[in-house]
Amino acid sequence: MYRREFLSLVPAAAAAAQGKKKSGGKKGEPPPPPPPPEAQVKSFFLDITRGYLKNAAKTSPSLAVVEYPNATITKNFLSKSGLSVTGVTRMMPAMAAWIAGGREPGLELTAAMTNAFRNGCNPEHPDYWQPAKTGGSDQRQVESSIVAWSLWLLRDKVLPALTEGERRNVAAWLDSCTKQPVRGNNWALFTAVNHAARLRLSEKWPEFQADEQFMLDDMKVIESMATGDSGWYNDGLTGAAYDYYNSWVFASHFLYWNELVGARYPEISKRFSERLSRYLETAPMFFAGHGGHVLFGRSLIYRWGVLTPLVLAYQQKLWPHSPGLLRRIVQQNILYHASIGGFDAEAGKLRETYTPEGSPAIKESYIDGGHPYWGMQAFAFWRIPDGDPFWTAPEEPLPIEKSDYAIALPEPGLLLAGRRSSGQVRVFNARSTKPDAHYRDKYNKLEYSSHFCFAATHDPAHATLDNVLALRNTSTGETAVRGDITSTEMDTEKIEIEYSIKLGPVTAQVRTQIQHLGEFEARIHNVQCSGGPLEGIELVEGGSAFAQGPVYPDAHLKTWSLNGWVKSGSEEATGSVLFAKHQVQMLIAPAQPKLYLASLRYQSPKAMPKDKVDGEAAQLLARLRV
């Protein structure tokens, strides 16, 4: 399902269309205009919420658990009755924002959330959420952060409706989630927010207590993951993983913490806020002309979760751009995901794949049917009053709608390039690496595009070949892609990286340079192969994953072999996160001790005329020294 089909699912638009048919309008009359974006977003939110409530009621009258049709069930967070809980906890922040913003009538969400707290935290109830285990990390620790935040938002509605004993149950369950420190990655923020919420709740409700020093130790560890003052955090104490966890945990959960207790710790708040401001300065550059963002990294089925810190920062007066720009980013991004089928209306659930046709390899082993609802935190904007400039200021265009741009972010190793004429944004990756097969294709590509989204597989022996340089065994088809990047140089025009590729006994030491030239790019690889034998081993370089069809009817991709490549052609492949089956334009060369490989590629979802493409390519080829 794509954007042109989405309006038929919006109740207001459907009702208008039906009304016109009944009135017997004249042929040739223009169709009624679609509802304004804010009405479409509201309708979409209500569809998701009603789908959740319907499935929760079907699962159990407790409303403390929810299971969706044909959804994945993991053992990470099950109630005492063996039913899934993540779908409940991840809907809480959005429902709490709706209630706190005074938008309650008709849904009875306060009662639903009160029941979830009452029953889910009751050790005697069959749907008891059970305490977090000690001796290791537990998914409950993740969920406890947004449970605590939601309880804080609804403290004056939910807590008075609970008995003292029920409040103690809630406090005890939250406390169980902070017994075990989890300080190896972003998880430390989950326990920090849990403690911060209970610190504030304890001011009025004696059932709640918190460990202030535990919380401060969490924040100290998170601060150690900051990459200088860039505003980016590496998701771990070692390695290099720069991704959207910078939005949907590092930034969002700092902002939860900041609203709760930041005033008590002004120096900590100031340092984190200053880094956040630098992160937010370039955040709008990641959004493409169609409203979506460039997909890379893990947990991508959190979708519009990238919006959460933008909205929270605005509410705390930390958003460095205009209200009109924020509203356009928020509405366009949500409606883009609606238009590509992110919500399964028939099942009443958010999909575990990115689109109905997308590859299931986009999801990781920890993903269950409730996980996609992490993105619902972005609906924090329901707390913004109706008269606020967020709702009333003139909408402003996205950066990609105003001009071309190229921005180098050396700390996370990202080069952003946007093209106004096509709306495409590309991210060239010069640092992040994750070798595990569940993550590899989400971090190891040379580049990621907003329109030609990457392909993924969990097969350790057969990496996807779009936008990579790889070694391939011609007999077995086994492939290998790069390991860690050992050297990085970059500016606004190019990236240069060094890395190795290992396939059996063969190792290729590679230095790659990519220079972007509008929607052209020149790729140069200096390769030294060792080990062996080299017979039957080839180097392959793929372009972007692309499928012919109605998605981008004006798209055009073309490749010019400049040096060293022996064969070229398109190969059929699968695994695209948008449409699974796709093609990749390949360049191939037999492995040799030394190779100098060069190519020019063009890719655009809204291409200029093909003769102009060829003309510009000829000019670029004359300039390039390869």
N, C-alpha and C positions, 0 to 999 in steps of 0.2 A: 504494500500500500504506500503510495507516495502523496505529496502535498495536494495535488489536484483532487485526490479522492478523499482527503481528510475532511473537507468541509461537509461532505454528505453525512459524516458521523457526528457533527456538532449539532446538538438538539435545536438550537436557535435557527441554524441555517436550514436544517431539515424541515422544521416547522414552517419556515417562510416559504420553502419550495412547495410543500404540500398545500399551503394556503393559496398560493398562486394557481396551482392546478385546479383546486376546487372553485376558484373564482372565475375560471374559464378565460384567462388572459389571452390577448390576441397574439397570433403568431408574429414572430419577429421582434416582440418586446424583449428588451434586455432582461436577463435574470436578476433577481434581487441581489443587492450587494451582500457579501459575507459579513458576519458579525465582526465588530472591531476585535483586534488581537486580544485585548484584556478579557472580552467575553468568551473568546475561544479558549483561553488559558483556564478561566474559571470553570467552564464546562468540562474541559479535559480533567481538571483536578477532581471535580465532583464525580465524573465517571470512574476514575481510579479509586476514589474513596468509597463509592457505593459498591464497586466490585470487591474491595477489601471487606467491607461490612457483611456483604452477602456470603462470601466464602468463610469468614470467621464464624458467622452464625451457623453455617452448615457444619463447620468443624466441631464446635462445642458451644453450648449456651454460656460458658464462662467468659467468652470473648478474650481469653488469655492466650489462646493458641489459634493458628490459622494454617490450613494446608490448601494449596491451589491445585486445580486439575492438572494432572500430568507433570507436576513440578518435581524437581530434584529434592530428595530428603537426605540430609546428612545427619550424623550423630553429634554435630558440634553444639547444638543448643536445643535439646528436647525437654519437654515437661516430664513430670513424673509419669504421666499417662503415655509417654512416647510420642507426643505430637509436637509439631514444629512451633517455635516461638519467634524466630527472627522477623517473620512478616508482621508480627504485632509490634515489637519494639521499634521497628524501622518506620512504621506509620505514625508513631506517637508524636514526633516533633512537628510534623505537618498538621496533624489534627489539633495539637496544642496551640500552634500559631493561629489556626482558623478560629478556635474558641477564644483565645486571648485577644484577637483582633475584633471581637464582637460580631463574628459572622456565623454564629451558631444555628439560627433557626432552621428547622427541617431535618437535620441529620442526627440529633441526639448524641453527638460525639462525646459530650461530657459524661453521660451515663456509660457509654461504651468504654471510655478510658478508666473511669472509676472502677468498673467491674474488672478490667484487666489488672489494675493495681491490686485490688482486693483479692482476687482469686489467684493470680499468678504468683503472688508473694505469700500465700497462705500454705504453710507446710502440710496442712491437713487436706487440702483440696487435690483432687486427681490431676489437675492441670498446673500444679505448683511448678514454678520455673526451676527449682532446685538450686542450691548454692554453687558458686564457682569452686572448682576443685583447687586444692593446694598442691604445690610441687611442680607446677608448670602453668603455662598460659591456658586460658579458657575463653571461648567465644563470649561467654557471659560478661567478661570484663569489657569487651568492645561495646556490647549492647547497653551495659549499665550506664555509660556516659550519656547516651541520649534518653534513657529512661529517667535518669536523675535530672537532666536538663528539662525534659517535658514536665516532670513533677514540679520543678521550680516555677515554670511558666503558669501552671494551673494550681499552685499551692493554695490559693484562696477559694478554689472551687472543689478540688478533689479531697484535700486533707480534712476539711470540716465534715465531709460526707463519710469518712472512715472513723471507726472506733479507735480508741487509744491502742488496743491490741492490734488492730489492722495496720495502724501507722507503725507500730513496732515491727511488724512483719516486713513492711516495705523497707524500713531502715535496716533491718537485719539482712535482707537479701542484697541491698546495695553494699552494705559493709562486707559481705562475703566476697564481693568482687574486687576488693582492694587489699586482701590479705597477702597476695602474691605479687611482688614487684614484676613488672614486664617492661623492661627498659632497654631492649635491644633495637627498637625501631619506633614507629609512630604510636604504638600501643601505650606508651607512657602517658600520652595525653588523655586516654580514656579513663585511667584511674585518677588523673589530676582533676578532670572535670567532675567525676563522681564525688571526690572529696570536696571540691569547691561548692558544689550544689548543697551538700550536706552541711557544710560550714554555714551557709546562708540560712538554710532551713532551721538549723539549731537555734537561730536567734528568736524564733517564735515557738518552735515545736521541740520540746525537750527529748522526744523519742530519737531525734537525729543527732549524731555526733560524727566528728571527722578527725583525721590525723593530719594536722597542718604541715608537719615536717615531711611526711610521706609525699604530700602534694608538691612541696617545694623541691624535693629531690627529683620528682618526676619532671618538673619544669627545667631543672638544671640539666638533666640528661637530654631533653629535647633541644635545649639551646646548643648543646655540643654538636648536634647534627646540622646546625645552620652552616651554610657554605658562605663564609665571610658575611658581608652585609647585603648580599644580593637579594635576600628575601626568599631564596630557595633552600630547601632542606633535602639532604640525602636520606633516603628512607632506610637507615641502618647505620651502625657504627663503623662498618667496613664496606668495601665495594663502592659501586656507583649506580644508584637507581634514582633518577630524577623523573618524576611523573606527576599525575594528577592527584596523588596523595598530598601534594603540596596544597591543593585546594580543598579536598574533601576530608582531610584530617588536620594537617599542620596549621593551615590558616583557619579553618572553620572552628576547630576545637580550641585553638588559642582564643578566638573571639567569644566562644561560650565562657571560657575561663575568665576572660577579661570583663565580660558583662557581670559575671557573678562576683568576682573578688579582685579584679584588677585595681580598683581604687585603694585596696589595702596594701598593694605591693607596687607602688608607682614606678620604681626603677625597672622591675621586670616588665611591667606593662609597656613602659616607654621603649625598651630595647626591642621587644617583639613587635610593637606597633610600627617602629621605624623600618624594620625589615619588611613587614607586611606592606607598607606603603610602596616600597620598591617593587615588590611582587605584583601589586595591583596596577602599577603604572603600565606594565606591558601586558597584563591579562587580557584586555580587549583585542590584542593582536592575534590571539589564538582562534578567534571566531571568524568563520568564513562567510561568504556572501549568502549562502543558503541558510545561515543561522547556526549550523552545527560547528563543532570544534574539531581540531585535528586529533585523530585517535592514535594514541601510543601509550604504552605502559599497561599495567594490570588493572583489574576490577572495572573495566570499561563499561560494564552493564550498569554502573551507577549513573550513567548518562548525564542528566542535568545537575548532578551533584557538584559539577564544576562551578555552578552558580552560587552555591551556599555562602562562601566567604564574601562574595561580592555584595550580596544582600545584607549579611550581618555587618560587614564593614560600613555600609551606608547607614544602617541603623545606629551605629556607634560613631558616626561622623568621621569615619576613617576612609571613606571612598574618595579617591583623588580626582574623579571625573564628574561629569554632570549627571543629574538625575535622569535626564532624557536619554542619555547613552545607556545607562544601566537598564532602564525599562526596555529599550530595544534589544539589548543583549539577552535579557531574561526571557522576554516573550518570544523572540525569534528562536532561541535555543530550544525552549520547551515545545513550541509548535513544529519545529523541524523534526524532533524525535516522535511527536505524534504523527507527523506526515509519513514517516518511513515505517510505521507499524510497531513502534516500541511497546504499545499497549495492546494486548489481546482482548478485544472487547467481548468476544463470545465467552471466554473463560473468566473475564473480569480480573485480569492479572497483568503485571508487567512481565515482559518476556525475559527469559534467561539468555536468549540470543539477541543480537542488536536489531535485527529485522526478521520478518517471517522466513526469509530465504537465507539468512546469514548463517555462517558456520558456527556450530556449538563450541568450537575450539576457542572462541573468544572468552569463555568462562573458565575459571580456574577450579581446582579440585575442592576448594572450600565453599564454592558457590552453591546455595540452595535456593528454593523457590522464593524465599523472603529477601535474599540479598539485594536484588535490584532496587528495593525500596530505600536503600541508603540515600539515593538521590532525592527522596522526598523532603529532606531537610531544606532544600532550596526554596520550598514554599514558605519559608520564614517570612516572606514579604507580606503574608496575610496579616501580620502584626502592624504593618505600616498604615497609619490612618488614611482614610479616603481622600482627605484634602491635602495630603502631603505632595510636594513636587514630584515624587516618584510616580504618582498617578496623573498629575496635572500638567507638568512641564512639557513643552514640545519635545517629541521624540527626535533624537539625533542619530545620524547615520553611524554605522560601524566604521572603524578605521579602514577596513578593506573596501568599504563603499565610497571612501573619500579619495584614496590615493594608493599607489604602490608603496611598498616599504620593505626594508630589510633591516633586521635588528639582530645583533650578536649578543648572546647571553653566555659569556665564557664560563661562569661558575658551574651551571648545570650542563654546559657544552651543547647548547641549542642555538641554531641559526634559523630565525623566522624570516620567511619570504612570502609576501602577499602580493597578489596581482589583481588590481581593481577591475580590469576588463572582464575577467572570468570569475572573480570571486574566490579563487583558489588560494589557500594558505598551505605552505609546505614547511615542515620542521626537519632540518638536517641535523642528524644526531652525531655528536662528536665526543660523547663521554659514556653514556649509560650502557650497561651490560648486565644481562642475567642469563647464565648458561643453561639453567634448568629448562627442560623441554616445555614445561607448562608456561614458562615466561619468555623463552628465548626470542620468539618472533615478534614480541611486543616491545622489545628493547634493542634488538641487534640489527635493525634495518639501517641502511644508509640515510634514508629519509622516510617521512610519513606525510601523507597528503590528506587534506580535508575532503577531497572528492574521490580520489582513487585509493580507497582504504586498503590496508595491508591484509595479507592472508596469514593464517596461523594453523599450526598443527601441534599435537602433543607427542608426535612420533619422534623419539630421539635420533633415529637414523635417517630421517627424511625431512630436513628443514624446508620450509617454503622458500621459494627462490625469487620472489618479487623484491626489488630494491636491495639486493645483497650481492656480494662477490662470494662465491662458494667453490669448494672442491666437490667433484662428483665422480663416483666410480661408474664407468660406462657399462660394466657388466652387471652390477647389482642395483644401480640407481641410488645407492647410499650417498648422502650429501652431508657436508659439514660447513658451518659458517664460523664467523670469527669468535674468538674469546675476548678477553679484556682488551680495551684500548689502552695502549701503553704510552702514547704520546698524542697530544692534541694541540693544534694551532688553528686559530680561526679569526676571521674578521667579518665584516658585513657582506663580503662578496664570496667567500669560500671557506671551506673547512679542509684541514689536512690531518689525517689520523694514521697511526701505526698500530698494527695488530697481527696476530698469527691465526692461521686456520689449520686444524689438524684432522686428517682423515686416515685412520690406520697408521701406518709407518710414515706417511707423507706429511710434511709440515711446510706451509707456505708463509713466509714472512712478507708482509704487505705494507706498503705506504700508499694510501689513497688520497687523492685530491679531488674535490668536487667544487666546481665554480658555477654558480647559478647566474643565468643571463636572461632575465625575464622568466619566461616559462621554458626556456632552454636550459640545459645544464651540460657542462663538459665534465666527464669522469676520466681520471687517469689513475692507473694502478701500476706501481713498480713492485714486481713480485720476484722473490727468490724461493725456489722449491728445493727441499732437501729430503733425505730419506728415500724410501722407494721400495721397489722400482716405480718409476713414473708412468710406465706404459699402462694404458687403460684408465688414467686419471685425467680429468679435464677441469679447467677453470671455466665457470659460467657466471655471467652477470645478467641479472634480470631487471627489467623496468617495472613499472607499477602494475598492480593487478587491475584488470579492466574487463568488463563484460559489455558486449554490444547490446543495446536495448533502449528502452524509453527513459532511463534514468538521466543520462546526459546525451541527448541525441546529437548535440553539436560538438562532442568530444573528438579529439584527434591526438594520437600518439605516434611518434615516428622515431626511428633510431638510425644513426649514421655510424658505421664502423670506421674508425680513423687509423688505428694502428694495432697490429698484433692479433686481432680477432680473426679466426679462420672461418667460422660459420655464424649465421644469424637466422632467426626465424621465430615464429610464435609457437609457444607450447601451451597445451591445455593443462589446467591445474584446478585444484579445489582448495577451499579453506578461507575464501574472502569473507571478512566479517560482515560485508553488506549483502553479497549475493552468492556466496559459496563457490560455484563453478565460474571460472574466469580464464583469461588468457594472459600470458606474460611474454613480452618481446625479449628474446634471449640472444646473447652473444656468447660464443663458445670458442675456446682455444685449448689444444692439448697442453698438459703440464710440461714445462721445461725448466731447466735449472734457473734461467733468468727470462723474464718476460716484461715487456713494456706495452701495456694495454691502454688504449684510449678510445673514447666514443663521445658522441654528441647525442643527446636525447631531448625530445620535445614532448610535453604532455600538457593538455589544457582541456578542461571540461567545456569550455566555450571558445573554441579555437578560431583564430583568424583564418581567412581563406587559404586553402592549401598552397596555392601558388605563392602567396606571401610568406607562408611558413618556409617553403623551399628557398625563396629569395633571401630571407633573413638568415637561414642556415648557411647559405653560400657565403654571405658576408662574414658570419662568425667563423666559418672554417678558414677563411682567408686570414683572419686575425689570430686564430689559435696556433700556437707552436707546439705540435705534438709529433 
